[in-house]
Amino acid sequence: MKAIVQEKYGSFDDLELRQVEEPVVGDDEVLVRVRAASMHPDVWHLVSGRPYILRLMGAGFSRPKNPTPGTDMAGVVDSVGAKVTRFRQGDQVFGETVDAYTWSNGGAYCEYVSVPQGLLALKPHNITFEQAASVPTSGFIVLQNLREGCQLKGQKVLVNGAGGGVGSLALQIAKAYGAQVTAVDSTGKLDMLRSLGADQVIDYTRQDFTQGDIRYDLIFDVPGNHPFSACKRVLKPDGRYVLIGHEHFGGSGKRVFGIVPYFLSLMLKARFVKQLQGPRGIPLPSRPETMAVLRTFLEAGKITPIIDSCYPLDEIHEAFRHMIGDELRGKVIITM
Ligand SMILES: NC(=O)c1ccc[n+]([C@@H]2O[C@H](COP(=O)([O-])OP(=O)(O)OC[C@H]3O[C@@H](n4cnc5c(N)ncnc54)[C@H](OP(=O)(O)O)[C@@H]3O)[C@@H](O)[C@H]2O)c1
């Protein structure tokens, strides 16, 4: 089969399209004929191997353990392992291709990928393969951090970086749970944010949301361009702050540890600052639970995945260049 192969960490220009063996399907696995796979900043991290610390967090120390990048996809079931009960040949599915909380390549940029059945869900009929492929990895990180669910009803939520892959889902999921959402991003994305349901929009090139008068119940911060002390100013005393973080494709300059030290400092502070603590008594959702929630929202039209552009597998370098260098309106997708 055709697959993108990454021999070493470094430039995306070193990725090669090659013929490789089809994967062998494990007992609990589903062999999926991939139709579309998602491109996002985490894929850049794994191809560049930066920050270096991620190589100790599952990716592989001197070279990637899994030579094929890509962490989420949508496609058609080709065959199933002996213990698979939830899917059969011909089903249209979507999901992540890496299990557990490892930071590693998932092998989605190829024609066939073998995936544990627990990571997959049936693709809703009302969306395309490209749209379905854009959701699982971003959706997982959003639902891990928006665990309050229906408790968000009527709450004031601010999503900083709401025009990106993670932020656009956070905005729509918070709206689906009944929150009033203020969405922050650049001038050219504001119409898109309104069309996704934002109640208010803030153009970060003209206005600093930390200087506003509104007090929020939740700040969901993707770029993390303001220190927590500034965000705290516009948080209610019993509000909550969530940082996702963004390395701007190496632009942060933190090659070794990235933003990990900042995360650790917030975790330490969280022992004393309630606004940094997760929602009380609500456990982290499992991947099957996450996929079920995402599927329900997609099917009900509460999440509309926005696709910026699609590139065939043999244009992987152009796809990376576009994601890193241009202003996107939605996700970049690789098609097979
Ligand atoms: N996407 C995924 O599937 C996924 C999954 C797991 C983890 N992550 C991690 O989550 C982070 C975000 O990923 P993403 O896919 O959402 O990135 P993204 O698509 O690049 O989105 C980031 C958004 O933040 C905006 N932004 C930049 N500077 C800003 C500022 N000063 N104020 C407000 N908004 C600003 C960007 O707008 P401009 O274009 O105008 O700069 C963009 O719309 C990354 O660190 C990634 O590694 C992503």
Ligand as a Chemical Component Dictionary entry (heavy atoms), coordinates in Angstrom:
data_LIG
# 
_chem_comp.id                   LIG 
_chem_comp.type                 NON-POLYMER 
_chem_comp.pdbx_formal_charge   0 
_chem_comp.three_letter_code    LIG 
# 
loop_
_chem_comp_atom.comp_id 
_chem_comp_atom.atom_id 
_chem_comp_atom.alt_atom_id 
_chem_comp_atom.type_symbol 
_chem_comp_atom.charge 
_chem_comp_atom.model_Cartn_x 
_chem_comp_atom.model_Cartn_y 
_chem_comp_atom.model_Cartn_z 
_chem_comp_atom.pdbx_ordinal 
LIG N1  N1  N 0  -5.926 20.151 16.226 1  
LIG C1  C1  C 0  -5.766 19.016 16.861 2  
LIG O1  O1  O 0  -6.265 17.963 16.435 3  
LIG C2  C2  C 0  -5.020 18.979 18.172 4  
LIG C3  C3  C 0  -5.134 17.860 18.975 5  
LIG C4  C4  C 0  -4.470 17.810 20.185 6  
LIG C5  C5  C 0  -3.707 18.892 20.579 7  
LIG N2  N2  N 1  -3.600 19.955 19.767 8  
LIG C6  C6  C 0  -2.801 21.084 20.224 9  
LIG O2  O2  O 0  -3.687 22.137 20.471 10 
LIG C7  C7  C 0  -3.082 23.350 20.088 11 
LIG C8  C8  C 0  -3.997 24.098 19.144 12 
LIG O3  O3  O 0  -4.210 23.366 17.966 13 
LIG P1  P1  P 0  -5.156 23.927 16.830 14 
LIG O4  O4  O 0  -5.299 22.841 15.843 15 
LIG O5  O5  O -1 -6.391 24.523 17.395 16 
LIG O6  O6  O 0  -4.251 25.110 16.246 17 
LIG P2  P2  P 0  -4.635 26.158 15.135 18 
LIG O7  O7  O 0  -5.599 25.561 14.168 19 
LIG O8  O8  O 0  -3.348 26.737 14.650 20 
LIG O9  O9  O 0  -5.464 27.269 15.936 21 
LIG C9  C9  C 0  -4.905 28.285 16.713 22 
LIG C10 C10 C 0  -5.811 29.494 16.599 23 
LIG O10 O10 O 0  -5.363 30.471 17.518 24 
LIG C11 C11 C 0  -5.380 31.723 16.841 25 
LIG N3  N3  N 0  -4.458 32.668 17.453 26 
LIG C12 C12 C 0  -3.144 32.863 17.214 27 
LIG N4  N4  N 0  -2.666 33.860 17.972 28 
LIG C13 C13 C 0  -3.720 34.302 18.709 29 
LIG C14 C14 C 0  -3.863 35.313 19.668 30 
LIG N5  N5  N 0  -2.843 36.090 20.031 31 
LIG N6  N6  N 0  -5.080 35.494 20.239 32 
LIG C15 C15 C 0  -6.122 34.719 19.875 33 
LIG N7  N7  N 0  -6.047 33.744 18.944 34 
LIG C16 C16 C 0  -4.856 33.528 18.377 35 
LIG C17 C17 C 0  -4.961 31.372 15.431 36 
LIG O11 O11 O 0  -5.331 32.428 14.564 37 
LIG P3  P3  P 0  -4.350 33.040 13.458 38 
LIG O12 O12 O 0  -4.393 32.039 12.345 39 
LIG O13 O13 O 0  -4.927 34.334 13.123 40 
LIG O14 O14 O 0  -2.978 33.141 14.064 41 
LIG C18 C18 C 0  -5.768 30.103 15.205 42 
LIG O15 O15 O 0  -7.066 30.378 14.751 43 
LIG C19 C19 C 0  -1.732 22.997 19.488 44 
LIG O16 O16 O 0  -0.733 23.181 20.461 45 
LIG C20 C20 C 0  -1.842 21.567 19.141 46 
LIG O17 O17 O 0  -0.597 20.920 19.213 47 
LIG C21 C21 C 0  -4.256 20.048 18.589 48 
# 
loop_
_chem_comp_bond.comp_id 
_chem_comp_bond.atom_id_1 
_chem_comp_bond.atom_id_2 
_chem_comp_bond.value_order 
_chem_comp_bond.pdbx_ordinal 
LIG N1  C1  SING 1  
LIG C1  O1  DOUB 2  
LIG C1  C2  SING 3  
LIG C2  C3  SING 4  
LIG C2  C21 DOUB 5  
LIG C3  C4  DOUB 6  
LIG C4  C5  SING 7  
LIG C5  N2  DOUB 8  
LIG N2  C6  SING 9  
LIG N2  C21 SING 10 
LIG C6  O2  SING 11 
LIG C6  C20 SING 12 
LIG O2  C7  SING 13 
LIG C7  C8  SING 14 
LIG C7  C19 SING 15 
LIG C8  O3  SING 16 
LIG O3  P1  SING 17 
LIG P1  O4  DOUB 18 
LIG P1  O5  SING 19 
LIG P1  O6  SING 20 
LIG O6  P2  SING 21 
LIG P2  O7  DOUB 22 
LIG P2  O8  SING 23 
LIG P2  O9  SING 24 
LIG O9  C9  SING 25 
LIG C9  C10 SING 26 
LIG C10 O10 SING 27 
LIG C10 C18 SING 28 
LIG O10 C11 SING 29 
LIG C11 N3  SING 30 
LIG C11 C17 SING 31 
LIG N3  C12 SING 32 
LIG N3  C16 SING 33 
LIG C12 N4  DOUB 34 
LIG N4  C13 SING 35 
LIG C13 C14 SING 36 
LIG C13 C16 DOUB 37 
LIG C14 N5  SING 38 
LIG C14 N6  DOUB 39 
LIG N6  C15 SING 40 
LIG C15 N7  DOUB 41 
LIG N7  C16 SING 42 
LIG C17 O11 SING 43 
LIG C17 C18 SING 44 
LIG O11 P3  SING 45 
LIG P3  O12 DOUB 46 
LIG P3  O13 SING 47 
LIG P3  O14 SING 48 
LIG C18 O15 SING 49 
LIG C19 O16 SING 50 
LIG C19 C20 SING 51 
LIG C20 O17 SING 52 
# 
